[in-house]
Amino acid sequence: MAKKILVVDDDVDILDALRFLLEDRGYEVKTTEKGEYAENLRDTNGGLPHLIILDVLLSGKDGRTICKKLKSKVETKHIPIIMISAHPGAEKSVKECGADAFVPKPFDIKYLMNKIETNLT
């Protein structure tokens, strides 16, 4: 059974690239530009993702706030969250919000895949 990964980013090109990369490696991938989707995750028929890749700065939303909310809910706190950002100072603030890992943009694919595999075990 394929592991499910949710990718949240307001850049459609990044969503497409990550979908292609992750599906090529056998993951089931859901992408969204909407921070609200991640913020309101529920364990429904499709089940929760096994991992979330979340951009720090989304249009109209702060990924760090979404991360804090997900990590504070019993239903979603166990899901590893890898935050991504091109902002040079983002790594420190990402750790403070409870993220499990940080990957800088533009990302090195081997580094990103290592973070994904490490957090899915």
Backbone as ProteinMPNN parsed JSONL, in Angstrom:
{"seq_chain_A": "MAKKILVVDDDVDILDALRFLLEDRGYEVKTTEKGEYAENLRDTNGGLPHLIILDVLLSGKDGRTICKKLKSKVETKHIPIIMISAHPGAEKSVKECGADAFVPKPFDIKYLMNKIETNLT", "coords_chain_A": {"N_chain_A": [[0.843, -1.184, 0.0], [0.628, 2.135, -0.93], [2.281, 4.927, 0.544], [0.755, 7.925, 1.674], [1.119, 11.27, 0.689], [0.714, 14.651, 1.386], [0.961, 17.659, -0.312], [1.425, 21.051, 0.137], [1.411, 24.088, -1.312], [1.647, 27.36, -2.709], [2.606, 27.691, -5.219], [2.086, 26.572, -8.312], [3.789, 25.285, -10.112], [5.705, 24.121, -8.448], [4.067, 22.348, -7.059], [3.3, 20.642, -9.189], [5.809, 19.61, -9.954], [6.65, 18.293, -7.603], [4.577, 16.45, -7.323], [4.978, 14.817, -9.621], [7.609, 13.863, -9.115], [7.282, 12.486, -6.626], [5.175, 10.651, -7.14], [6.425, 9.142, -9.081], [8.17, 7.778, -7.508], [6.548, 6.068, -6.208], [4.713, 6.985, -4.305], [1.474, 7.966, -3.074], [-0.03, 10.889, -4.002], [-1.39, 13.961, -2.963], [-2.154, 17.215, -3.864], [-2.37, 20.701, -3.044], [-3.18, 24.152, -3.291], [-4.283, 25.512, -1.322], [-4.095, 26.591, 1.905], [-6.03, 26.286, 3.803], [-7.119, 23.795, 3.356], [-5.218, 21.972, 4.377], [-5.14, 22.883, 6.988], [-7.6, 22.143, 7.981], [-7.701, 19.35, 8.05], [-9.174, 16.148, 8.2], [-9.878, 12.866, 9.406], [-11.144, 11.174, 7.117], [-12.951, 9.162, 4.704], [-10.874, 8.787, 2.809], [-8.7, 8.765, 4.415], [-6.019, 10.01, 6.499], [-3.052, 11.828, 5.484], [0.228, 10.291, 5.342], [2.382, 11.883, 5.576], [3.195, 15.365, 5.451], [4.074, 17.923, 3.245], [4.811, 21.188, 3.515], [4.575, 24.529, 2.584], [6.22, 27.409, 3.882], [5.417, 30.101, 3.513], [2.4, 30.89, 2.381], [-0.101, 32.023, 0.061], [-1.992, 34.329, 1.652], [-1.973, 32.834, 3.989], [-0.074, 31.579, 6.756], [2.243, 29.101, 6.79], [3.481, 28.181, 9.095], [1.654, 28.702, 11.126], [-0.376, 26.968, 10.375], [0.984, 24.554, 10.693], [1.421, 24.556, 13.509], [-1.25, 24.368, 14.338], [-2.009, 21.86, 13.287], [-0.258, 20.199, 14.699], [-1.235, 20.514, 17.218], [-3.614, 19.187, 17.37], [-5.203, 16.186, 18.312], [-5.908, 14.313, 16.379], [-4.186, 14.806, 14.217], [-1.583, 15.272, 15.099], [0.417, 13.356, 15.025], [1.333, 13.199, 12.433], [4.1, 13.536, 10.347], [5.605, 16.638, 9.472], [7.102, 18.299, 6.897], [8.58, 21.258, 6.299], [8.928, 23.731, 3.755], [10.855, 26.325, 2.216], [11.976, 29.336, 0.589], [12.926, 31.406, 1.963], [15.62, 32.727, 3.746], [15.79, 32.86, 6.599], [13.949, 31.095, 7.568], [14.248, 28.51, 8.638], [14.776, 28.399, 11.455], [12.371, 29.431, 12.601], [10.617, 27.511, 11.755], [11.239, 25.211, 13.192], [10.415, 26.058, 15.683], [7.649, 26.044, 15.432], [6.952, 23.439, 15.481], [7.474, 21.739, 13.349], [8.704, 18.777, 11.711], [10.858, 18.638, 10.043], [12.961, 20.608, 7.829], [13.309, 21.879, 4.575], [15.215, 23.686, 2.386], [14.287, 25.886, -0.323], [15.609, 26.596, -3.556], [15.082, 23.07, -3.748], [17.311, 20.377, -3.128], [16.978, 17.375, -4.646], [17.77, 14.81, -3.725], [18.274, 15.371, -1.029], [15.733, 16.224, -0.165], [14.254, 13.84, -0.632], [15.547, 12.161, 1.166], [14.8, 13.331, 3.61], [12.049, 12.894, 3.49], [11.901, 10.046, 3.424], [13.167, 9.438, 5.866], [11.345, 10.541, 7.685], [9.115, 9.013, 7.254], [9.54, 6.544, 8.294]], "CA_chain_A": [[0.0, 0.0, 0.0], [1.445, 3.343, -1.074], [2.179, 5.973, 1.566], [0.099, 9.132, 1.178], [1.789, 12.529, 0.997], [-0.003, 15.876, 1.042], [1.866, 18.774, -0.598], [0.701, 22.323, 0.197], [2.259, 25.192, -1.784], [0.872, 28.225, -3.593], [3.271, 27.71, -6.521], [1.583, 25.421, -9.068], [4.922, 24.577, -10.706], [6.284, 23.277, -7.397], [3.111, 21.254, -6.839], [3.413, 19.7, -10.308], [7.125, 18.954, -9.902], [6.663, 17.355, -6.48], [3.653, 15.346, -7.654], [5.669, 13.939, -10.566], [8.743, 13.247, -8.418], [6.83, 11.562, -5.59], [4.423, 9.553, -7.759], [7.429, 8.328, -9.762], [8.8, 6.96, -6.466], [5.559, 5.151, -5.66], [3.84, 7.572, -3.287], [0.172, 8.511, -3.462], [0.183, 12.31, -3.744], [-2.478, 14.945, -3.057], [-1.59, 18.564, -3.822], [-3.321, 21.787, -2.914], [-2.669, 25.512, -3.111], [-5.088, 26.076, -0.235], [-3.681, 26.297, 3.269], [-7.223, 25.901, 4.563], [-7.314, 22.351, 3.207], [-4.338, 21.321, 5.352], [-5.524, 23.343, 8.317], [-8.841, 21.48, 8.38], [-7.623, 17.915, 7.762], [-9.986, 15.24, 9.001], [-9.723, 11.462, 9.04], [-12.36, 10.778, 6.398], [-12.848, 7.915, 3.94], [-9.575, 8.663, 2.166], [-7.671, 8.666, 5.439], [-5.071, 11.112, 6.629], [-1.766, 11.558, 4.833], [1.293, 9.776, 6.195], [3.365, 12.956, 5.683], [2.785, 16.62, 4.821], [5.091, 18.879, 2.827], [4.072, 22.433, 3.699], [5.33, 25.758, 2.349], [6.156, 28.338, 5.011], [4.642, 31.291, 3.149], [1.328, 30.623, 1.416], [-0.933, 33.2, -0.204], [-3.037, 34.557, 2.645], [-1.821, 31.973, 5.166], [1.289, 31.299, 7.202], [2.381, 27.666, 6.99], [3.867, 27.901, 10.486], [0.405, 28.685, 11.891], [-1.033, 25.708, 10.009], [1.759, 23.494, 11.339], [1.087, 24.586, 14.938], [-2.623, 23.883, 14.5], [-2.017, 20.416, 13.043], [0.481, 19.535, 15.781], [-1.984, 20.651, 18.473], [-4.82, 18.361, 17.321], [-4.961, 14.765, 18.555], [-6.112, 13.578, 15.131], [-3.142, 15.049, 13.217], [-0.271, 15.602, 15.672], [1.389, 12.303, 14.716], [1.743, 13.273, 11.024], [5.314, 14.326, 10.157], [5.466, 17.793, 8.589], [8.334, 18.857, 6.354], [8.286, 22.593, 5.789], [9.835, 24.176, 2.698], [10.827, 27.773, 2.021], [13.137, 29.99, -0.007], [13.338, 32.469, 2.88], [16.819, 32.265, 4.456], [15.63, 32.769, 8.044], [12.766, 30.283, 7.886], [14.522, 27.239, 9.32], [14.627, 28.54, 12.913], [10.958, 29.591, 12.948], [9.952, 26.245, 11.435], [11.446, 24.321, 14.348], [9.609, 26.595, 16.787], [6.225, 25.751, 15.241], [6.723, 22.008, 15.652], [7.74, 20.952, 12.142], [9.634, 17.672, 11.906], [12.047, 18.861, 9.212], [12.948, 21.782, 6.957], [14.068, 21.744, 3.337], [15.244, 24.985, 1.71], [14.058, 25.993, -1.774], [15.259, 25.422, -4.37], [15.554, 21.916, -3.01], [18.114, 19.291, -3.665], [16.033, 16.25, -4.655], [18.255, 13.741, -2.838], [18.085, 15.838, 0.347], [14.29, 16.168, 0.086], [13.833, 12.438, -0.542], [16.087, 11.64, 2.419], [13.936, 13.84, 4.686], [10.762, 12.18, 3.377], [12.087, 8.646, 3.826], [13.477, 9.429, 7.298], [10.14, 10.849, 8.456], [8.068, 8.011, 7.017], [9.875, 5.263, 8.928]], "C_chain_A": [[0.891, 1.251, 0.0], [1.205, 4.319, 0.073], [1.6, 7.224, 0.918], [0.839, 10.377, 1.645], [0.92, 13.678, 0.507], [1.029, 16.977, 0.839], [1.043, 20.048, -0.679], [1.673, 23.445, -0.175], [1.417, 26.048, -2.71], [1.51, 28.385, -4.969], [2.894, 26.426, -7.268], [2.725, 24.616, -9.688], [5.59, 23.656, -9.69], [5.365, 22.096, -7.109], [3.232, 20.197, -7.929], [4.721, 18.915, -10.248], [7.167, 17.92, -8.772], [5.717, 16.185, -6.718], [4.355, 14.336, -8.558], [6.782, 13.159, -9.863], [8.274, 12.16, -7.44], [6.024, 10.394, -6.154], [5.37, 8.599, -8.476], [8.126, 7.385, -8.772], [7.782, 6.105, -5.706], [4.655, 5.689, -4.572], [2.507, 7.984, -3.898], [0.201, 9.982, -3.043], [-1.1, 13.107, -3.94], [-1.801, 16.311, -2.963], [-2.709, 19.585, -3.679], [-2.578, 23.112, -2.764], [-3.301, 26.157, -1.882], [-4.596, 25.635, 1.141], [-4.834, 25.817, 4.118], [-7.46, 24.399, 4.498], [-6.489, 21.606, 4.264], [-4.777, 21.637, 6.775], [-6.728, 22.576, 8.867], [-8.862, 19.99, 8.055], [-8.47, 17.114, 8.737], [-9.73, 13.814, 8.517], [-11.036, 10.987, 8.422], [-12.097, 9.489, 5.631], [-11.483, 7.71, 3.293], [-8.438, 8.5, 3.156], [-6.754, 9.872, 5.435], [-3.782, 10.791, 5.867], [-0.77, 10.994, 5.842], [2.35, 10.841, 6.448], [2.822, 14.182, 4.965], [4.028, 17.428, 4.474], [4.365, 20.216, 2.733], [4.976, 23.645, 3.49], [5.153, 26.691, 3.55], [5.258, 29.529, 4.696], [3.666, 30.962, 2.031], [0.547, 31.91, 1.197], [-2.038, 33.288, 0.84], [-2.929, 33.728, 3.907], [-0.338, 31.831, 5.497], [1.371, 29.803, 7.505], [2.759, 27.29, 8.411], [2.637, 27.845, 11.392], [-0.356, 27.385, 11.631], [-0.335, 24.54, 10.695], [1.423, 23.417, 12.828], [-0.298, 23.999, 15.187], [-2.684, 22.365, 14.326], [-1.341, 19.653, 14.18], [-0.249, 19.63, 17.124], [-3.237, 19.772, 18.506], [-4.468, 16.88, 17.472], [-4.98, 13.979, 17.247], [-4.935, 13.703, 14.152], [-1.735, 15.251, 13.783], [0.812, 14.579, 15.351], [1.944, 12.388, 13.288], [3.018, 14.117, 10.906], [5.062, 15.459, 9.156], [6.855, 18.274, 8.204], [7.968, 20.211, 5.774], [9.357, 22.994, 4.784], [9.719, 25.687, 2.543], [12.105, 28.242, 1.341], [13.669, 31.08, 0.91], [14.51, 31.982, 3.731], [16.667, 32.112, 5.97], [14.529, 31.834, 8.489], [13.066, 29.062, 8.744], [14.315, 27.33, 10.834], [13.146, 28.624, 13.308], [10.158, 28.316, 12.694], [10.088, 25.269, 12.6], [10.57, 24.762, 15.519], [8.126, 26.269, 16.64], [5.92, 24.258, 15.302], [6.957, 21.146, 14.423], [8.793, 19.885, 12.436], [10.922, 17.848, 11.112], [11.851, 20.118, 8.376], [13.811, 21.481, 5.741], [14.032, 23.094, 2.626], [14.937, 24.858, 0.221], [15.177, 26.842, -2.357], [15.845, 24.169, -3.727], [16.387, 20.972, -3.842], [17.234, 18.047, -3.548], [16.484, 15.126, -3.727], [18.035, 14.113, -1.37], [16.607, 15.769, 0.731], [13.83, 14.726, 0.259], [14.343, 11.793, 0.74], [15.223, 12.066, 3.596], [12.587, 13.118, 4.678], [10.904, 10.755, 3.907], [12.359, 8.541, 5.323], [12.22, 9.645, 8.135], [9.002, 9.87, 8.239], [8.37, 6.67, 7.687], [9.426, 5.212, 10.365]], "O_chain_A": [[1.789, 1.391, 0.831], [0.073, 4.511, 0.516], [1.909, 7.546, -0.23], [1.147, 10.529, 2.827], [0.452, 13.681, -0.632], [1.873, 17.209, 1.704], [0.088, 20.135, -1.451], [2.631, 23.718, 0.549], [0.561, 25.527, -3.425], [1.004, 29.14, -5.799], [3.329, 25.334, -6.902], [2.636, 23.391, -9.779], [5.994, 22.543, -10.027], [5.832, 20.971, -6.934], [3.263, 19.001, -7.64], [4.737, 17.704, -10.466], [7.66, 16.808, -8.96], [6.027, 15.052, -6.351], [4.328, 13.135, -8.288], [6.879, 11.94, -10.003], [8.809, 11.052, -7.433], [6.176, 9.262, -5.694], [5.149, 7.388, -8.482], [8.613, 6.322, -9.158], [8.111, 5.494, -4.689], [3.899, 4.927, -3.97], [2.424, 8.308, -5.082], [0.428, 10.293, -1.874], [-1.802, 12.953, -4.94], [-0.971, 16.536, -2.083], [-3.835, 19.369, -4.127], [-1.493, 23.175, -2.186], [-2.884, 27.236, -1.459], [-4.671, 24.458, 1.494], [-4.644, 25.031, 5.046], [-7.941, 23.797, 5.458], [-6.999, 20.723, 4.954], [-4.782, 20.769, 7.649], [-6.852, 22.388, 10.077], [-9.929, 19.426, 7.812], [-8.478, 17.373, 9.94], [-9.403, 13.595, 7.351], [-11.916, 10.469, 9.111], [-11.111, 8.801, 5.896], [-10.987, 6.584, 3.233], [-7.327, 8.135, 2.771], [-6.725, 10.651, 4.482], [-3.463, 9.625, 5.636], [-0.911, 11.198, 7.048], [3.125, 10.742, 7.4], [2.081, 14.061, 3.99], [4.922, 17.597, 5.303], [3.416, 20.36, 1.962], [6.014, 23.773, 4.139], [4.081, 26.753, 4.152], [4.431, 29.92, 5.519], [4.061, 30.779, 0.879], [0.538, 32.788, 2.06], [-2.913, 32.425, 0.904], [-3.733, 33.908, 4.821], [0.527, 31.95, 4.629], [0.656, 29.299, 8.372], [2.404, 26.211, 8.887], [2.583, 27.035, 12.317], [-0.908, 26.782, 12.551], [-0.993, 23.641, 11.219], [1.169, 22.331, 13.35], [-0.497, 23.23, 16.127], [-3.326, 21.668, 15.112], [-1.803, 18.582, 14.574], [0.084, 18.905, 18.062], [-3.858, 19.627, 19.559], [-3.541, 16.387, 16.83], [-4.16, 13.085, 17.04], [-4.711, 12.802, 13.344], [-0.784, 15.388, 13.014], [1.999, 14.9, 15.401], [2.925, 11.717, 12.971], [3.029, 15.279, 11.314], [4.399, 15.27, 8.136], [7.674, 18.61, 9.059], [7.144, 20.303, 4.864], [10.53, 22.651, 4.931], [8.644, 26.262, 2.711], [13.167, 27.638, 1.489], [14.746, 31.623, 0.666], [14.411, 30.935, 4.373], [17.368, 31.295, 6.567], [14.205, 31.783, 9.676], [12.205, 28.625, 9.508], [13.736, 26.422, 11.43], [12.721, 27.957, 14.25], [9.142, 28.074, 13.345], [9.13, 24.576, 12.943], [10.047, 23.927, 16.258], [7.412, 26.223, 17.641], [4.762, 23.855, 15.187], [6.671, 19.949, 14.445], [9.657, 20.065, 13.294], [11.955, 17.278, 11.461], [10.738, 20.625, 8.232], [14.895, 20.909, 5.854], [12.957, 23.596, 2.298], [15.279, 23.861, -0.414], [15.653, 27.749, -1.676], [16.966, 24.194, -3.22], [16.202, 20.798, -5.046], [16.792, 17.707, -2.45], [15.662, 14.549, -3.015], [17.654, 13.266, -0.563], [16.266, 15.31, 1.821], [13.094, 14.42, 1.198], [13.65, 10.969, 1.337], [14.941, 11.261, 4.484], [12.053, 12.774, 5.733], [10.114, 10.316, 4.743], [11.834, 7.644, 5.982], [12.046, 9.007, 9.173], [8.017, 9.9, 8.977], [7.542, 5.761, 7.649], [9.631, 4.205, 11.041]]}, "name": "protein", "num_of_chains": 1, "seq": "MAKKILVVDDDVDILDALRFLLEDRGYEVKTTEKGEYAENLRDTNGGLPHLIILDVLLSGKDGRTICKKLKSKVETKHIPIIMISAHPGAEKSVKECGADAFVPKPFDIKYLMNKIETNLT"}
